[in-house]
Structures are given as C-alpha cells and as structure tokens.
Amino acid sequence: MTSPVGSEPLPNARELFDIPDGVAYFNTASLAPTLRAGLVAGEAALLKRAQPWRIQGPDWFGGAERRRALFADLIGATAEDIALVPATSYGFAVAAANLTPRAGERILVLDGEYPSGIYTWWRLAERTGASMLTVRREPGQTWTEAVLEALDDGVAVVSVPRVHWTDGALLDLDRIAEATRAAGAALVIDASQSVGAIPIDVRTLKPDFLVSVGYKWLLGPFGLGYLYVAPARQEGRPLEENWIVRKDSDDFGRLVEYRTEYQPGARRFDAGARTAFELTPMALAALEQLSAWTVPRIAVTLAATTARIASAARERGLPVPSPRGPHMLGITVPDRLQQRVVAALEEANVFVGARGSAIRVSPHLHTTGADIEQLLSALDTALNRS
C-alpha cells in the first residue's frame, strides 16, 4: 500500500453524505454515494432547467469549462488538455481512433482488466493487424514486474491502470511510463479507479491519453467523464463533429457561418451535449469538495481505513494484494463462497463488490469505525467464523 508522506488525515465526513445509520457502504469503486452538496446542486439545476428562459448563452459554456479546469487541477494538467466525455469507453475510443499500431505490433493490456478498454483494443487490433498482448502475473510477481518483463520494442500501445480494478493491486506507473517511452510505445491510462483517491500527475507520467469516469472516486453523477489528451495528440481526429466544439460557437448568431477550426486544446474531442445542464452542477459540487479536501489527504485517510480492514482479513487467513492502492482492497475468499459471502453481507446492510476472485472493499470518507466492525462481523458470520 502507498500513500502520500506528510499529509494530514481528514476527519470523518459522513455528515456530508446521505448514508443512513446502519448502512455500511464499501462500494465506492462501483458507484460513489452522492454528496449532500451534490443533491442540493442537482435539485437547483433541475428547477432551473424546468424554466428554460432562465438559461442564458454563457450557461452553455461556463459550467463545462469550470468542470474541465477542476479535473485538470486534480491530475496536474491544464484545462486545455481535457476533453469532456460521457464514459470510459468513449475516452478509449478517442485514443484508439488516434493511435496507429502497425500490423504485427502488439497492444499490451493486463489480464482481467476492465472490459471497455479490452473491447476497444480488440477492435483496434482487428482494424490494423496488430495483436493483443495480455500480461499475466506469475506467483509472487507484481503487476509492475510483469508489465516490465513483457514490454519490448514490439509493443505499440501500453494500456494500464493505476490500480487493478478488481482488487486495488498497485502498478508503479512511473516505472511503466519510463519503459513505455523507451520502447517508443503510446501510453494510455485508465484512471477511473484512482483519480480523486490517489495523487496522479500527468506532468511526470506523460501519457498520451488518460481517461476517467466521474461517478466513482470523483463522487460525481453518472454520464460525465474526463479524457486527458497530451498536447502532441490534440490535433487528432474526434469521434464526432458537433457545433459546440467549433471556433466561436458561443456566438449563436453566427453558427451557420460554418467553421473548419475547432476550439483550442483537447476540446475538439468533447462529446455532444457536454453542457449537461442537469448534471454539471452536481459534478462541480463534487470536484470542488475534492479540491478542498485535497487528494493527498484523502489518500492518507483512506489508507488508514483500508489498513485496518486488510489487517483483520489477514488475521482471518484471507489474502489481500500487496502492493495495493491506499483506497481499496480485494479480500480473496474461496471461490465457492464468494457469492454466499456477498449475499450475507448485503443481508447485514454491508455493501461491497464481487470482482474477479475478490470481494472488493472500497470505503470513502463516510466510512466509520462502526462500519468496519459491521463489515468484519458480517464477514465472520458468512464464513462461519463467529
């Protein structure tokens, strides 16, 4: 497990979330609970949208640009580097549309990775004649070691996360990024399970593309995601052509003076309907709260929570990954018991995720000591250990 050194932990923030007493929610990695501030912002946005005469020209742009800038700050980018996309799959599709592996070259992915990326790279390989290189770990081997062992000059694209989505197993992206550049390959990072919970800096990693959804560790609504595009890739081809990404699109009276020029930076890759009047205020409320907390302090706080759970799991003879991210962990139970355990936890109002061979536990700042005890007690009952 890694967490930023020297950062002060945050106090518990359960009061900022709409989670009743008695509910122990450990599934942020699937779908984050909405902040109360997000609920307030969303309700106000719906009321405004119900009266469209209140929506002015600048409203089509202001919220989107604020959202772009706030996300950029979280990853060490500029607003110019960020495209607003609806989903991880859209971001991967933009990357694939702008990468050109040659026939016989390989696209490196991890075994058991999130499906949206895998399906996208399958299609790219099919289109270009490239092949897939699926990295698997040997017993006792880390993901970083396995990737570095497999990476050579025949690899054209390296698509990896910061942590494996099934159990939080950590990858050393600094080493992988350096090796990727040395091999002359493109680097694509799926940051959906890391941005907002682990510090990540594109200035040092220098990926070609980085994609994240907004509804997990960014605590935002479904349907609003983010794509970092490296400056060298920002003249590429977007997936779609829509009016709002063209130059001077804020001058509504001249929209039929069709333009070949796009708005600057990565904006050409924005999905249509990016304005999202109803959802953008909820995303802004979440991003502003994350900025106030700061990601290093979130990571340190969650590291203490997951360390306590990991220690208790090991005491029960249940393996957890190492190294792992500070914010989540997978607890491995016998295959025949996984679904039984998850069902038993739900009956006890403890909510986790079953991913791969692990029970994935992903807390946040709403998690209390009582929640942890509720999790462990329900786990003992499910495994007949009480």
Secondary structure, DSSP 4 states (H G I P E B T S, - for coil): ----TTPPPPPP-GGGB---TT-EE-BTTT-PPPBHHHHHHHHHHHHHHTSGGG--GGGGTHHHHHHHHHHHHHHT--GGGEEEESSHHHHHHHHHHT--PPTT-EEEEETT--HHHHHHHHHHHHHHT-EEEEE-PPTT--HHHHHHHH--TTEEEEEEESB-TTT-BB--HHHHHHHHHHHT-EEEEE-TTTTTTS---HHHH--SEEEE-SSSTT---TT-EEEEE-GGGTTS--S---GGGBTTTT-GGGTTS--SPBPSGGGGGPPTTTT-TTTHHHHHHHHHHHHHH-HHHHHHHHHHHHHHHHHHHHHTT----SSB-SS-EEEE--GGGHHHHHHHHHHTTEE-EEETTEEEEB--TT--HHHHHHHHHHHHHHTT--
